[in-house]
């Protein structure tokens, strides 16, 4: 997997989440939680499940230290386990950043229209 594919996945996940959020707002659905969806997309991704992909996330991410959001590093994990843990938090932040960027772009387009 390449860095370009990683960022393509991040943008795709963000696009789905932003679209779901807009649909929920139009439908008046108060149960939609963007942070839950970001967590679900991250947790289910091969990028954080498989060791080799998790190591790549840590090379590609713009948020290498996001693992600090999860608190102290968990003990008793192998090197690969730590990579998955850190990759989860890094990817979660990459998706969050992409959601914010996409939302901002759409807001700007709506204002200009």
C-alpha positions in Angstrom: 0.0 0.0 0.0 1.3 3.4 -0.9 1.1 6.8 0.7 -1.1 8.0 -2.1 -3.6 5.2 -1.3 -3.5 6.0 2.4 -4.5 9.6 1.8 -7.1 8.6 -0.8 -8.7 6.4 1.8 -8.6 9.2 4.3 -10.3 11.6 1.9 -12.9 8.9 1.0 -13.7 8.1 4.6 -14.0 11.9 5.3 -16.4 12.3 2.3 -18.7 9.6 3.5 -18.8 10.9 7.0 -19.5 14.5 5.9 -22.2 13.3 3.6 -23.8 11.2 6.4 -23.6 14.2 8.7 -25.4 16.4 6.1 -28.1 13.7 5.6 -28.6 13.4 9.3 -28.9 17.1 9.7 -31.5 17.3 6.8 -33.4 14.4 8.4 -33.3 15.9 11.8 -31.6 12.8 13.1 -30.1 13.8 16.5 -28.5 10.4 17.0 -25.8 10.9 14.4 -22.4 11.4 16.1 -19.5 12.4 13.8 -16.9 11.4 16.3 -18.4 7.9 16.6 -18.4 7.5 12.8 -14.7 8.6 12.6 -13.9 6.1 15.3 -15.8 3.3 13.5 -14.1 4.0 10.2 -10.7 4.0 11.8 -11.3 0.9 14.0 -12.5 -1.1 11.0 -9.7 -0.1 8.6 -7.0 -2.5 7.5 -4.6 0.4 8.0 -4.8 -0.1 11.8 -5.6 -3.8 11.9 -2.7 -5.3 10.0 0.8 -4.8 11.4 2.5 -4.0 8.1 -0.1 -1.4 7.3 0.0 0.1 10.8 3.7 0.7 10.4 3.0 2.5 7.1 0.4 4.7 8.7 3.1 5.9 11.1 5.3 6.8 8.1 2.5 8.6 6.2 0.4 10.3 8.9 0.5 14.0 9.6 -0.3 13.1 13.2 2.5 10.9 14.5 2.0 11.9 18.1 -1.8 11.6 18.2 -1.4 8.4 20.3 -1.0 10.8 23.2 -4.8 11.5 22.9 -5.3 7.9 24.1 -3.4 8.4 27.3 -0.3 6.5 28.3 1.0 3.9 26.0 -0.5 0.5 27.0 2.0 -1.9 28.6 2.5 -5.5 27.5 2.2 -4.9 23.8 4.6 -6.0 21.2 6.3 -3.6 18.8 3.7 -4.4 16.2 0.9 -4.0 18.8 2.2 -0.6 19.7 2.3 0.3 16.0 -1.4 -0.7 15.6 -2.3 1.4 18.7 -0.4 4.4 17.5 -1.7 4.1 14.0 -5.3 4.0 15.2 -4.9 7.4 16.9 -2.9 8.9 14.1 -5.4 7.8 11.4 -8.3 8.9 13.6 -6.8 12.4 13.7 -6.0 12.3 9.9 -9.7 11.5 9.2 -10.8 14.2 11.7 -8.6 16.8 10.0 -9.9 15.7 6.5 -13.5 16.0 7.8 -12.8 19.5 9.1 -11.2 20.5 5.8 -14.0 19.1 3.7 -16.7 20.7 5.9 -14.9 24.1 5.6 -14.6 23.7 1.8 -18.3 22.9 1.5 -19.3 25.8 3.8 -17.2 28.2 1.6 -18.8 26.9 -1.6 -22.3 27.3 0.0 -21.5 30.9 1.0 -20.3 31.8 -2.5 -23.3 30.3 -4.2 
